[in-house]
């Protein structure tokens, strides 16, 4: 008997990978992101996921007023940023 293609164990490995559930707490690159670093969520179908500060800055989500970006206003990062902005405004 001649075997053509992959063995059944190899096929089973591929099936196991495809059946794995995606971690719901992933960033736009597919990596896990801790709750303390989740500053917002991107609903764009190309790269759906949570965003950290570096990714928001890199993609310029806030500068562009991106319609797909959902900013978590109650996160301490945004609260602190708002306070700094107000303090800077009051110093003038």
C-alpha angles and dihedrals in degrees: 000000000000119000116215121192129356128347120252092251091057091049090049090053091054091048091051091054094049092049093054113113116239113248105251091215099065130130124231090278093056096253125127114263123199118239092244090059098048103106097161147338131250116216094188109128091223094062112006115180149083122309132215126204095270093051093047090052092045094050093038091226096160095041091052093042086229111207091214094056117095109194118206098227094187094059112113091236093063093042091053092046090052091050091051091049091051092046091052090049092051092049092062 
